[in-house]
Amino acid sequence: MFSGILKTRQGHVEAQKPLEWGKIDLAGNIVGSHDFPTISTYLRSIFKPVQSTALFHALAQRDPAYLVQVPSEAWVIASSSHSGEGVHQQWVQWWLNEAGLSSEDASIALVCGVHPPLYGTLQAIEEDVSVLHHNCSGQHAMILALCKRLNVPLLDYHLPEHPLFQHVLSFMHLHTPIHATHQWATDGCQLPTPYLSLEETLCFMHSFAQGGLGDMMLKWMKTHPFLVAGSHRFDTVLGQMPLPIVAKGGAEGVLVLWHLETRETLIIKSLAGDPHARDNFAWHLLAHLGWVSPEIALQESPLVDSSPFSTVQSDLQFFF
């Protein structure tokens, strides 16, 4: 059974974009597309809220007095895949200040690297591109600040054997049987990331959201949606709507969504790793599941290909 987007032009199929999805409710019941349980992926950026929550937990155990001084915005930027816009850079800098690092020091200390801001190449021409623009810099800056606060080495903070990552691993044990024997890899920003089936990922993300700290982090992400991603990004657009839904996208077309009222969790994966197809599919799947209205889905993802370069439009059909 096909699940995804079918693109037709003048009645003939010209493209198929397969996507798989799964949803779990509070009782643990899973529904989804036909091939859903057989697909696996690296968690990559959807793992960020878990990592930042795990380190929040570590800080609460070791230095609760300092914990109350950290604004919720700082935790959200550490959970984000931000676009490198001004407000994102400000909160990354907040963590760097806590770590006692200058911008020059940060360019050496942060191992995530440097790339132009995600909000547009034209903006990159008009400003000095720095490590602060990297979409993962918030989490890396947070880790450096906590290394200093918890008196653990800054060196090799990105490696699995580092003490802070061991806190992450311990926190994961609270929500899933994932452990060190599972397959791990290095994310594009140099941090460890696990390889799981979509079903394992869905169950893990669902359990994470039911915990007190996980629920708190998601509510902070809902309160500060622009920090989660940035201008015109799916995570932020949905987060800014008056709906009890939080989204976190990741690399290779993965997206996790949490419904804060029904306590359901949803995961979507583009088999081609296409984030544009994933986001278009997500709007219509959310309408199909009753999470958003059909009007919102059509507004955000019309049923025609809106390419400005074509005089003959393609029709889009969504199959769940």
Secondary structure, DSSP 4 states (H G I P E B T S, - for coil): ---EEEEEETTEEEEEEEEEEEEE-TT--EEE-TTGGG-EEE-GGGGHHHHHHHHHHHHHHH-HHHHTTS-HHHHHHHT------HHHHHHHHHHHHHHT--HHHHHHH--S-----TT-HHHHHTS---GGGSTTHHHHHHHHHHHHHTT--STTTTSTTSHHHHHHHHHHHTT-S--TTS-EEE-TTS-EEEEEEHHHHHHHHHHHHHSHHHHHHHHHHHHSHHHHS-TT-HHHHHHHSSSSEEEEEEGGGEEEEEETTT--EEEEEETT--HHHHHHHHHHHHHHHTSS-HHHHHHHS-SB---TT-SSPPEEEEE-
